[in-house]
Amino acid sequence: MLTKTLNVPSSMVAQRMQSSELVLWALVTFGRQMVDVLVERFSAQLEEGQVMPFATELELFKKELTRLRDELLAAERHVRTQRLRETRSRKRRDDVIKDVNAKVARLRRLFGGVYDDDQLADVGFSRRNARDPEELLEQAAFLAVRMGRKNLRLTGSQYDDFELEAPKFAKELKPWVKKLRLALTDLRKQERQTEAAQLAKDEAMGEFNRGFLWMARTVESYLRLAGLKKQAELVRPSTRRPGVTQQQPELPQAEGEQPEADGDELEAGGDEPQAEGESGSTAAVDLFETVDLTESEVS
């Protein structure tokens, strides 16, 4: 049975989430210390009435980085959900194709045992097998229409006084033609939606990469100015890989805190994906949850 774990991002997104959590962790843990040191260092250079911008700037960084991270996660989840929908739709189409093929083949054997090839062609049977789903739909629809003609007269039976009632079989075939047409239409729709979801994810990824770079660089600079060189090294953005820090260490874990388990899996045959429950912390966070960086946490 096909399963997809929706709450586990791809490795590219997971690396960006880890890097964003690292920068957010540095802001929450060392933000007040950075502000105090920077204010003390530069306060003598302020003119009367001027206010140091560091506290406001760092708070805006937290909000913006959290927004970019959450939008990228939402786009990633949407892509995975949409791909699962497309997979289900393709499976439904394949199942209908098997059924329609089986029914057309059964009718061909049935009529072929009574009539010759020319009569079969007149009834509506194609002289070749369908090469793709669209051609199968065309052949099955044509066969159902031809067999359902009221003025259809079958002659040339190999058996005296024996004729097959073609309209009866046409009536049985028509619902399956409709099912196949709907299945093909739905799959095309899902494929378009998957493509759109991927484009949205690519845009969210690009926006995250650009925002992360300048915010991480600024936080690194402030940490160095505050004398926190070790922490500055942790948040230094990579010069070769956009959207991630140069180092990829594990986030510090609070004492006694248990790592979070993976989320529930969604079976391909089940209902639409459900949202995960909200849990997590700034130290160890579910990659599809939002860290609430409040003022109390900063202090």
Secondary structure, DSSP 8 states (H G I E B T S, - for coil): --EE-TTS--HHHHHHHHHHHHHHHHHHHHHHHHHHHHHHHHGGG--TT----HHHHHHHHHHHHHHHHHHHHHHHHHHHHHHHHHHHHHHHHHHHHHHHHHHHHHHHHHHHTTS-HHHHHHHT--SS--SSHHHHHHHHHHHHHHHT-TT------SSTT----HHHHHHHHHHHHHHHHHHHHHHHHHHHHHHHHHHHHHHHHHHHHHHHHHHHHHHHHHHHHTT-HHHHHHH-B-SSSTTSBS--------TT---------EETTSSS---------SSS--TTS-----HHHH-
